[in-house]
Amino acid sequence: MILAKGGAYSVKLGAEVVARGKYTSTAKTITFDREQGSGCTGAGTYAWKKSGKTMTFARKRETSSCQARALVLGHRFTQVR
């Protein structure tokens, strides 16, 4: 589960937070940065698109240490609230 609010995000696996960081976004892109907990160093920029309750990300730029983030964001996400 990915939770994002006010320029900060966290990634939970079950009840445990496994990564957190900061993000900035525009209408078409989002950049994740300053991640802690995952071993990821550096920023990653993705195009994003929301259709109904589904959100998808397409990698534009990603650092080599953040391939796990790229793998996670390669999936389709569904809003659950």
C-alpha positions as CSV (number, residue, x, y, z in Angstrom):
1,M,0.0,0.0,0.0
2,I,1.3,3.5,-0.9
3,L,0.1,6.4,1.2
4,A,0.8,9.9,-0.1
5,K,-0.1,13.3,1.5
6,G,1.3,16.7,1.6
7,G,4.5,16.0,-0.4
8,A,5.4,12.9,1.7
9,Y,4.8,9.2,0.9
10,S,5.2,5.9,2.7
11,V,5.0,2.3,1.4
12,K,3.5,-0.3,3.7
13,L,3.8,-4.1,3.5
14,G,1.1,-5.3,5.8
15,A,1.4,-3.1,8.9
16,E,5.1,-2.3,8.5
17,V,6.3,0.8,6.8
18,V,9.2,-0.4,4.5
19,A,10.0,2.9,2.8
20,R,9.2,6.6,3.0
21,G,10.3,9.7,1.2
22,K,9.2,13.0,-0.4
23,Y,7.5,13.7,-3.8
24,T,6.7,16.6,-6.0
25,S,4.2,16.4,-8.8
26,T,2.7,18.2,-11.8
27,A,-0.4,17.3,-13.8
28,K,1.7,14.8,-15.8
29,T,4.7,13.8,-13.8
30,I,5.7,12.8,-10.2
31,T,9.3,12.8,-8.8
32,F,10.1,10.6,-5.8
33,D,13.1,11.6,-3.8
34,R,14.9,11.3,-0.4
35,E,13.6,7.8,0.1
36,Q,14.6,6.0,3.4
37,G,14.3,2.3,4.3
38,S,14.6,0.8,0.8
39,G,18.3,1.3,-0.1
40,C,17.2,3.6,-2.9
41,T,19.4,6.6,-3.4
42,G,18.4,9.3,-5.8
43,A,15.3,10.6,-7.4
44,G,13.0,8.9,-9.9
45,T,10.6,10.7,-12.2
46,Y,7.5,9.0,-13.6
47,A,4.6,10.0,-15.8
48,W,1.3,9.3,-14.1
49,K,-2.2,8.9,-15.2
50,K,-5.4,8.4,-13.2
51,S,-8.6,7.0,-14.8
52,G,-11.5,6.5,-12.4
53,K,-10.0,4.8,-9.3
54,T,-7.0,3.3,-11.2
55,M,-3.6,5.0,-11.3
56,T,-0.6,3.9,-13.5
57,F,3.0,5.1,-13.6
58,A,5.5,5.0,-16.5
59,R,9.2,5.4,-15.8
60,K,10.8,8.4,-17.3
61,R,14.1,8.5,-15.3
62,E,15.2,6.3,-12.4
63,T,18.5,5.7,-10.7
64,S,20.1,2.3,-10.8
65,S,19.8,1.8,-7.0
66,C,16.0,2.2,-7.2
67,Q,15.0,-0.7,-9.4
68,A,12.7,-2.0,-6.7
69,R,10.8,1.3,-6.8
70,A,10.6,1.0,-10.6
71,L,9.3,-2.6,-10.2
72,V,6.6,-1.6,-7.7
73,L,5.4,1.4,-9.7
74,G,5.2,-0.8,-12.8
75,H,1.9,-2.2,-11.4
76,R,-1.6,-0.8,-11.7
77,F,-2.9,0.8,-8.5
78,T,-6.5,1.0,-7.3
79,Q,-7.8,3.7,-4.9
80,V,-9.5,2.1,-1.9
81,R,-11.0,4.9,0.1
